[in-house]
Amino acid sequence: MLSFIHTADVHLDAPLHTLTDLFELRQDDFRKTMRGIRDLVLDRQVDFWLIAGDLLEYHGGRRSTALFLRDLFASISPVPVCIAPGNHDPWRADSFYQTLEWPGNVHWFTPEWGAYEFPEKSCVVYGWGFPQPHYFESPLATFPGKLGGYQHHLMVLHASILSKETEEHHPYAPVALQELADTGMDYAALGHIHKAAQFLHPTKKSVFAAYPGSPEALNTKEQGERCVLYGKIDAAGKVVLESVPVGQRQMRRREISLEGTETMEQLIELLEQKLASERSEDMLYVTLTGERAAHFVPSTAVLSQRFSRFFQIDVTDQTWPDVDADKLMAEAGIWGKWLAKLALREQQATDEEEREIIRLARREALTRIGGSMR
């Protein structure tokens, strides 16, 4: 039985511009998560720690963070740490990957395919690293093939598995699923896509490749638990994967309708009810929606202060006033003409996307009309 921890897309020292004053606290979260993954490597007594790229930012990555990683990896020696640089941390001559001295258990993959042999485990770990931030060819085109005489074959690769979504543009290091299967790997530890996904072998119909997803959320698209993968491979080459939560905080998006509230006090009471189940350590992105009284405009600054118990809360107001649009159009004033023109454009729209844009424009018009009527 062979086992491993697979992670990718940590993005240590990523800019995270939206966090402003919370940047350093969030960076501390990322380091805590890496320590947690290290502890998982030790607790599960795995054979390998596989890291599939975008570990430490090339642009903005700090020497102190690189030294933190060096010491972290040394603390699990002799467990091998196999790292394939990605598009955010390419294998460059001036990167910390090449300018620092790393522990002997850290194995780097470069733009030339590499293969590290572990005879005592009857295993070979193959990998390839980005030479620069933008790479649009399949790295598997130059894969030299697997070595003979070993029972297990693993691969670490930062790449885009081609799908209907990625075929519409040029993904970085595009790889076809069949192309990956043809390498004969028992398991391919992938990185680049921040959403967790597992892939079945085209003929064997068993899991042979996966994205673990980012272990810490980097933006509001990365909601919910963030995980790494704990994998086991039996003597027959069958792979079993377990998602293990490791993130310090979750990104949470909530859309809350004002439901007829007319004062800040009523709105605060409503939000207290709606957010009662949310964890204070999480990052909350709240969008206020729905119709509101024309005389009432929510103060997002007040709400942010009143709900400061959350690590981060960002409130966006997308409500609109309860203006009688039909009456305004009947009166044929400047506001009414504006609304009538939008109504006509909506009727003439040829697709749903165009209609939705017009609806947003109408909502903005109503908001401005409501502001002028207060």
Secondary structure as the mmCIF struct_conf table of DSSP 4:
data_model
#
loop_
_struct_conf.conf_type_id
_struct_conf.id
_struct_conf.beg_label_comp_id
_struct_conf.beg_label_asym_id
_struct_conf.beg_label_seq_id
_struct_conf.end_label_comp_id
_struct_conf.end_label_asym_id
_struct_conf.end_label_seq_id
STRN STRN1 LEU A 2 THR A 7
STRN STRN2 LEU A 12 LEU A 12
TURN_TY1_P TURN_TY1_P1 ASP A 13 ASP A 13
HELX_RH_3T_P HELX_RH_3T_P1 HIS A 17 LEU A 22
HELX_RH_AL_P HELX_RH_AL_P1 PHE A 23 ASP A 43
TURN_TY1_P TURN_TY1_P2 ARG A 44 GLN A 45
BEND BEND1 ASP A 47 ASP A 47
STRN STRN3 PHE A 48 ILE A 51
BEND BEND2 GLY A 53 GLY A 53
STRN STRN4 LEU A 56 LEU A 56
TURN_TY1_P TURN_TY1_P3 TYR A 58 GLY A 60
HELX_RH_AL_P HELX_RH_AL_P2 ARG A 63 ALA A 74
TURN_TY1_P TURN_TY1_P4 SER A 75 PRO A 78
BEND BEND3 VAL A 79 VAL A 79
STRN STRN5 VAL A 81 ILE A 83
BEND BEND4 ASN A 87 ASP A 89
TURN_TY1_P TURN_TY1_P5 ALA A 93 ASP A 94
BEND BEND5 SER A 95 SER A 95
HELX_RH_AL_P HELX_RH_AL_P3 PHE A 96 THR A 99
BEND BEND6 LEU A 100 LEU A 100
TURN_TY1_P TURN_TY1_P6 GLY A 104 ASN A 105
STRN STRN6 VAL A 106 TRP A 108
BEND BEND7 PRO A 111 GLU A 112
STRN STRN7 GLY A 114 PHE A 118
HELX_RH_3T_P HELX_RH_3T_P2 PRO A 119 LYS A 121
TURN_TY1_P TURN_TY1_P7 SER A 122 SER A 122
STRN STRN8 CYS A 123 TRP A 128
BEND BEND8 PRO A 131 PRO A 133
BEND BEND9 GLU A 137 GLU A 137
HELX_RH_3T_P HELX_RH_3T_P3 PRO A 139 THR A 142
HELX_LH_PP_P HELX_LH_PP_P1 LYS A 146 LEU A 147
BEND BEND10 GLY A 148 GLY A 149
BEND BEND11 GLN A 151 GLN A 151
STRN STRN9 HIS A 152 HIS A 158
STRN STRN10 SER A 160 ILE A 161
TURN_TY1_P TURN_TY1_P8 LYS A 164 GLU A 165
HELX_RH_3T_P HELX_RH_3T_P4 THR A 166 GLU A 168
BEND BEND12 HIS A 169 HIS A 169
BEND BEND13 TYR A 172 ALA A 173
STRN STRN11 PRO A 174 VAL A 175
HELX_RH_AL_P HELX_RH_AL_P4 LEU A 177 ALA A 181
TURN_TY1_P TURN_TY1_P9 ASP A 182 GLY A 184
BEND BEND14 ASP A 186 ASP A 186
STRN STRN12 TYR A 187 GLY A 191
BEND BEND15 HIS A 192 HIS A 192
BEND BEND16 HIS A 194 LYS A 195
STRN STRN13 ALA A 197 LEU A 200
TURN_TY1_P TURN_TY1_P10 PRO A 202 LYS A 204
BEND BEND17 SER A 206 SER A 206
STRN STRN14 VAL A 207 TYR A 211
BEND BEND18 PRO A 215 GLU A 216
BEND BEND19 ASN A 219 ASN A 219
TURN_TY1_P TURN_TY1_P11 THR A 220 LYS A 221
BEND BEND20 GLU A 222 GLU A 222
STRN STRN15 GLN A 223 GLN A 223
BEND BEND21 GLY A 224 GLY A 224
STRN STRN16 CYS A 227 ILE A 233
TURN_TY1_P TURN_TY1_P12 ALA A 235 ALA A 236
STRN STRN17 VAL A 239 PRO A 245
BEND BEND22 GLN A 248 GLN A 248
STRN STRN18 MET A 251 SER A 257
TURN_TY1_P TURN_TY1_P13 GLU A 259 GLY A 260
BEND BEND23 THR A 263 THR A 263
HELX_RH_AL_P HELX_RH_AL_P5 MET A 264 LYS A 274
TURN_TY1_P TURN_TY1_P14 LEU A 275 SER A 277
BEND BEND24 GLU A 278 GLU A 278
TURN_TY1_P TURN_TY1_P15 SER A 280 GLU A 281
BEND BEND25 ASP A 282 ASP A 282
STRN STRN19 MET A 283 THR A 289
BEND BEND26 GLY A 290 GLY A 290
STRN STRN20 GLU A 291 ARG A 292
TURN_TY1_P TURN_TY1_P16 ALA A 294 HIS A 295
HELX_RH_AL_P HELX_RH_AL_P6 THR A 300 ARG A 306
TURN_TY1_P TURN_TY1_P17 PHE A 307 ARG A 309
BEND BEND27 PHE A 310 PHE A 311
STRN STRN21 GLN A 312 ASP A 317
STRN STRN22 TRP A 320 PRO A 321
HELX_RH_AL_P HELX_RH_AL_P7 ALA A 325 GLU A 331
TURN_TY1_P TURN_TY1_P18 ALA A 332 ALA A 332
BEND BEND28 GLY A 333 GLY A 333
HELX_RH_AL_P HELX_RH_AL_P8 ILE A 334 GLN A 348
BEND BEND29 THR A 350 ASP A 351
HELX_RH_AL_P HELX_RH_AL_P9 GLU A 352 MET A 373
#
